[in-house]
Amino acid sequence: MSLALARKYRPTNFASVAVQSHVANTLKGAIARDRVAHGYLLCGPRGTGKTTLARVLAMALNCETLADARRAGTPNDGEPCGSCSSCERIWSGSASLDVIEIDAASNRGVDDARELRERAMYAPSADDRYKVYIVDEAHMLTREAWNALLKVLEEPPPRVVFVFATTDPQKIAQAASPVLSRLQRFDLKRISPSEIRERLAHVLTSEGVAFDDDALGMIARAADGGLRDALSLTDQVLSLGESSAVTADRVRTALGLVPEEEFIGLLDVIAERRAADVFGKVQALADGGVDFAQVLSGLADVLRATLALSLGGTPPEISDTLRVALDARRDRLTAPDVLRMLHALLEIEPQFRKSGQPQLLLEALLVRFALLDRTVELEEVLRGFDTGEDPPARRSARLEPRGASAYAMAPAAAKAVVSAPPSAPTEVPRSAPREVPRSVPGEAPRSAPSVAPTLEQIRAGWSGVAESIRAAGRGMLAESVRRVRPSALGANGLLTLLHDPGDDTFSTAVENGRDDVLATISRLIGPVRAIRLESEGVHDAAARPAGKRLTAQDVKTETLDRLAQKDPVLAAAVRALDLELLD
């Protein structure tokens, strides 16, 4: 029975270890200069060469050829020969007196650590050999096990080397941080798809197997940075069918990958805003038995490549077919929209792993993407509040104008406005839609009043002043005008405005926009020379002579003033119809 590709093409020396040259050269130099440390910690993702480097190190330390060179005083490069009996035994994983491999996932307790410590006290089988302990999945050791090993790691017996391999060094740091200072740590890099493709091409060429470049790219992306995983997936593809060629269709069938055409179809549905077609597309994928997690991952890769093309960049590691298809669609989705899609996809990913309804989540996400043109960015909404205008109308989701019934007032409110004194301008209720036109087509614009207004006229038209300022794009000033209250009008045209005691936020805004407020009052109601802002308590104390009693009319006037701020239409009705206010 032939060996699996991952075992058959496992490196036998430091030079053949892919990508990890920074680790391989350091270990090789330590052996050549006889500066071997007593403990090493190899960290990195799975399938990147941790156990392989540990075995090659053990081979080099016990290589008969290198031992003869050391005895003869001949310089060496630290590479094991790979052909002596010791090298062959260690490389194949056979039993060896001097090289012991331990799986910490199943031997993780303190008793296992004590046994390892006791075995380390025995000398190697020969004076020129090293005893090497390779502990795989070292992060699975318990805190007590690390504590049991701490002393032997600090002062190990002569010619004993410990090599720990882990995919999660943070767990070791949390469980036994003192251990890290007693080991030389090496971090192995994730292998890039291009390097995996190159290695797969070499292996398949050596095996005499034909292959497509796109097929190798698909395997490299599925391996996710692990060369061992890539070789195992290649074995899986070769086991499918009678043909020995590695093609894209064969890889897709063997690994259960989603065809790129499906992602292009989903991208077209999103770009053409065909939200209703999402359900049929997703159901077709479900009927095909695909894994929705793979659909989500593949969609993220396609959107990432689309974003790179939209920004004028070059998307890495995609097939030529997908590159051409995305390049033809680069102008159909804007970069900000694609970025928002990627952000939404990242937000939903944690829920996707735990959800029992992955199809529903995927459908909702795709519908959200297809309706992206009907959403408004938060910055635009905030800008609309600040300026008093609607968000920019570049998206088709802006609300359509309401029907005539939306502008109709309640009968009592309409009667109150009709019965209002002629001198009081018609007010626009606060609850009315902002889309109310400022003028009726065909109606001549009104000229500014030239007669000085009365205080009652200013109070009646105060909400109209605020609405006019809001329509001019001064949303904050309009809100501030609405929060202050006209209190007195002097013979010299000085208008006194009251604000709540202890809160001068709105009064300060009105003070800063004094010129705009005066201009609006003069244009809508009548000329006013100046305005003065006072706290409500201060004004009441100064306005009423000492010892003067409040009358019922004074109470009614103040109540109407407050009511006008809350509900201008109701206040106008009370004044016009001379209604009695009840508590």
Secondary structure as the mmCIF struct_conf table of DSSP 4:
data_model
#
loop_
_struct_conf.conf_type_id
_struct_conf.id
_struct_conf.beg_label_comp_id
_struct_conf.beg_label_asym_id
_struct_conf.beg_label_seq_id
_struct_conf.end_label_comp_id
_struct_conf.end_label_asym_id
_struct_conf.end_label_seq_id
HELX_LH_PP_P HELX_LH_PP_P1 SER A 2 ALA A 4
HELX_RH_AL_P HELX_RH_AL_P1 LEU A 5 LYS A 8
TURN_TY1_P TURN_TY1_P1 TYR A 9 TYR A 9
BEND BEND1 THR A 12 PHE A 14
TURN_TY1_P TURN_TY1_P2 ALA A 15 SER A 16
BEND BEND2 VAL A 17 VAL A 19
HELX_RH_AL_P HELX_RH_AL_P2 SER A 21 ALA A 32
TURN_TY1_P TURN_TY1_P3 ARG A 33 ASP A 34
BEND BEND3 HIS A 38 HIS A 38
STRN STRN1 GLY A 39 CYS A 43
BEND BEND4 PRO A 45 PRO A 45
TURN_TY1_P TURN_TY1_P4 ARG A 46 GLY A 47
BEND BEND5 THR A 48 GLY A 49
HELX_RH_AL_P HELX_RH_AL_P3 LYS A 50 ASN A 62
HELX_RH_AL_P HELX_RH_AL_P4 GLU A 64 ALA A 72
TURN_TY1_P TURN_TY1_P5 GLY A 73 GLY A 73
BEND BEND6 GLY A 78 GLY A 78
BEND BEND7 GLY A 82 GLY A 82
BEND BEND8 CYS A 84 CYS A 84
HELX_RH_AL_P HELX_RH_AL_P5 SER A 85 SER A 92
TURN_TY1_P TURN_TY1_P6 GLY A 93 GLY A 93
BEND BEND9 LEU A 97 ASP A 98
STRN STRN2 VAL A 99 ASP A 103
TURN_TY1_P TURN_TY1_P7 ALA A 104 SER A 106
BEND BEND10 ASN A 107 ASN A 107
BEND BEND11 GLY A 109 GLY A 109
HELX_RH_AL_P HELX_RH_AL_P6 VAL A 110 ALA A 120
TURN_TY1_P TURN_TY1_P8 MET A 121 MET A 121
BEND BEND12 TYR A 122 TYR A 122
HELX_LH_PP_P HELX_LH_PP_P2 ALA A 123 PRO A 124
BEND BEND13 SER A 125 ALA A 126
TURN_TY1_P TURN_TY1_P9 ASP A 127 ASP A 128
STRN STRN3 LYS A 131 ASP A 136
BEND BEND14 GLU A 137 GLU A 137
HELX_RH_3T_P HELX_RH_3T_P1 ALA A 138 MET A 140
BEND BEND15 LEU A 141 LEU A 141
HELX_RH_AL_P HELX_RH_AL_P7 ARG A 143 GLU A 154
BEND BEND16 GLU A 155 GLU A 155
HELX_LH_PP_P HELX_LH_PP_P3 PRO A 156 PRO A 157
TURN_TY1_P TURN_TY1_P10 PRO A 158 ARG A 159
STRN STRN4 VAL A 160 THR A 166
BEND BEND17 THR A 167 THR A 167
HELX_RH_AL_P HELX_RH_AL_P8 PRO A 169 ALA A 175
HELX_RH_AL_P HELX_RH_AL_P9 SER A 177 LEU A 180
TURN_TY1_P TURN_TY1_P11 SER A 181 ARG A 182
BEND BEND18 LEU A 183 LEU A 183
STRN STRN5 GLN A 184 ASP A 187
HELX_LH_PP_P HELX_LH_PP_P4 LEU A 188 SER A 192
HELX_RH_AL_P HELX_RH_AL_P10 PRO A 193 GLU A 207
TURN_TY1_P TURN_TY1_P12 GLY A 208 GLY A 208
STRN STRN6 PHE A 211 PHE A 211
HELX_RH_AL_P HELX_RH_AL_P11 ASP A 213 ALA A 223
TURN_TY1_P TURN_TY1_P13 ASP A 224 GLY A 225
HELX_RH_AL_P HELX_RH_AL_P12 LEU A 227 LEU A 238
TURN_TY1_P TURN_TY1_P14 SER A 239 SER A 239
BEND BEND19 LEU A 240 GLU A 242
STRN STRN7 VAL A 246 VAL A 246
HELX_RH_AL_P HELX_RH_AL_P13 ALA A 248 LEU A 255
TURN_TY1_P TURN_TY1_P15 GLY A 256 GLY A 256
HELX_LH_PP_P HELX_LH_PP_P5 LEU A 257 PRO A 259
HELX_RH_AL_P HELX_RH_AL_P14 GLU A 260 ALA A 271
TURN_TY1_P TURN_TY1_P16 GLU A 272 ARG A 273
HELX_RH_3T_P HELX_RH_3T_P2 ALA A 275 ASP A 277
HELX_RH_AL_P HELX_RH_AL_P15 VAL A 278 ASP A 287
TURN_TY1_P TURN_TY1_P17 GLY A 288 GLY A 289
HELX_RH_AL_P HELX_RH_AL_P16 PHE A 292 SER A 310
TURN_TY1_P TURN_TY1_P18 LEU A 311 GLY A 312
BEND BEND20 PRO A 316 GLU A 317
HELX_RH_AL_P HELX_RH_AL_P17 ASP A 320 ALA A 328
TURN_TY1_P TURN_TY1_P19 ARG A 329 ARG A 332
BEND BEND21 LEU A 333 LEU A 333
HELX_RH_AL_P HELX_RH_AL_P18 ALA A 335 LYS A 354
BEND BEND22 GLY A 356 GLY A 356
HELX_RH_AL_P HELX_RH_AL_P19 PRO A 358 ALA A 370
TURN_TY1_P TURN_TY1_P20 LEU A 371 LEU A 371
HELX_RH_3T_P HELX_RH_3T_P3 LEU A 372 ARG A 374
HELX_RH_AL_P HELX_RH_AL_P20 LEU A 378 THR A 387
TURN_TY1_P TURN_TY1_P21 GLY A 388 GLY A 388
BEND BEND23 GLU A 389 GLU A 389
HELX_LH_PP_P HELX_LH_PP_P6 ASP A 390 PRO A 392
TURN_TY1_P TURN_TY1_P22 ALA A 393 ARG A 394
BEND BEND24 ARG A 395 ARG A 395
TURN_TY1_P TURN_TY1_P23 SER A 396 ALA A 397
BEND BEND25 ARG A 398 ARG A 398
HELX_LH_PP_P HELX_LH_PP_P7 LEU A 399 GLY A 403
HELX_RH_3T_P HELX_RH_3T_P4 ALA A 404 TYR A 407
HELX_LH_PP_P HELX_LH_PP_P8 ALA A 408 ALA A 410
HELX_RH_AL_P HELX_RH_AL_P21 PRO A 411 VAL A 418
TURN_TY1_P TURN_TY1_P24 SER A 419 SER A 419
BEND BEND26 ALA A 420 ALA A 420
TURN_TY1_P TURN_TY1_P25 PRO A 422 SER A 423
BEND BEND27 ALA A 424 ALA A 424
HELX_LH_PP_P HELX_LH_PP_P9 PRO A 425 PRO A 429
TURN_TY1_P TURN_TY1_P26 ARG A 430 SER A 431
BEND BEND28 ALA A 432 ALA A 432
TURN_TY1_P TURN_TY1_P27 ARG A 434 GLU A 435
BEND BEND29 ARG A 438 SER A 439
TURN_TY1_P TURN_TY1_P28 PRO A 441 GLY A 442
HELX_LH_PP_P HELX_LH_PP_P10 GLU A 443 PRO A 449
BEND BEND30 VAL A 451 VAL A 451
HELX_LH_PP_P HELX_LH_PP_P11 ALA A 452 THR A 454
HELX_RH_AL_P HELX_RH_AL_P22 LEU A 455 ALA A 460
TURN_TY1_P TURN_TY1_P29 GLY A 461 GLY A 461
HELX_RH_AL_P HELX_RH_AL_P23 TRP A 462 ALA A 471
TURN_TY1_P TURN_TY1_P30 ALA A 472 GLY A 473
HELX_RH_AL_P HELX_RH_AL_P24 GLY A 475 ARG A 483
BEND BEND31 VAL A 484 VAL A 484
STRN STRN8 ARG A 485 LEU A 489
TURN_TY1_P TURN_TY1_P31 ALA A 491 ASN A 492
BEND BEND32 GLY A 493 GLY A 493
STRN STRN9 LEU A 494 HIS A 499
TURN_TY1_P TURN_TY1_P32 PRO A 501 GLY A 502
HELX_RH_AL_P HELX_RH_AL_P25 THR A 505 ASN A 512
TURN_TY1_P TURN_TY1_P33 GLY A 513 GLY A 513
HELX_RH_AL_P HELX_RH_AL_P26 ARG A 514 LEU A 524
TURN_TY1_P TURN_TY1_P34 ILE A 525 ILE A 525
STRN STRN10 ALA A 530 SER A 535
HELX_RH_AL_P HELX_RH_AL_P27 GLU A 536 ALA A 543
BEND BEND33 ARG A 544 ARG A 544
HELX_LH_PP_P HELX_LH_PP_P12 PRO A 545 PRO A 545
TURN_TY1_P TURN_TY1_P35 ALA A 546 GLY A 547
HELX_LH_PP_P HELX_LH_PP_P13 LYS A 548 THR A 551
HELX_RH_AL_P HELX_RH_AL_P28 ALA A 552 LYS A 566
HELX_RH_AL_P HELX_RH_AL_P29 PRO A 568 LEU A 577
TURN_TY1_P TURN_TY1_P36 ASP A 578 ASP A 578
HELX_LH_PP_P HELX_LH_PP_P14 LEU A 579 LEU A 581
#
